[in-house]
């Protein structure tokens, strides 16, 4: 799952990317909210971004096995 595939949540996506970019990634994140707000896709995109071998500024590469 790529960040660009997630509809909406632009502000939150930028905050998550900013944490990594600023080297301030916490050891844990809790995403909460009502059903259907995109928590699982955001968690998957963030995990993939953190594990990506060739991450871009705003998303993972989408090619590596992360």
N, C-alpha and C positions, 0 to 999 in steps of 0.2 A: 504494500500500500504506500503510495507516494502522497506527500502533502498536497500536491496539485490535484490529486484525485478526490480530495475531501471538499465537499461543497460547504461554503460558509466558514465560519470560525476563523476569519482572517486575522483578527487581533490575537487570538490564542495561538494560532500557528506561528505568527511572528514572535510572540513571547517565547515559545518553546525553542524556536530556531535561535533566538537571541541568547538564550541560556547556554547553548552549545557554542555559539560564536564567541561569546564573552568568557568562555571556559568557566562557567558558573553552574554546571549541571549538578543538581542535587543527587544524592544517592537514592532517592525515591520521589515519586510524584504521585499524587492522588487526583484522579479525574473523577468528578462526580457531577451529577445532574440528572434530569428526568430522562426516561427512556427515549431513544431516537435522536439524541443531540450530538452523536458522533464521538462518544468517548472511546469506544473500541478502535475505530479507524485512526483516531489521533494517537492512541497508545501504540498501535502497530506502526504507524508512520514514524513516530519518534524513536521507537526501538530500532527500526530499520535505518533511520538516519544516523543514530549513534554507532551502529555496527558497520556502516558502509565504509568500504575501502577507498572510495573516490567520491566523497560527498561534494555536492555543489553548494553554492551559497544558500539556496532556498529549498533544496530537496536532496534526497539520496540519488545516486546515479541510476538506480533501477536496473542495473545489469549484474552487479555482484550478488552472491548468494545470501546476502544479509536479509 
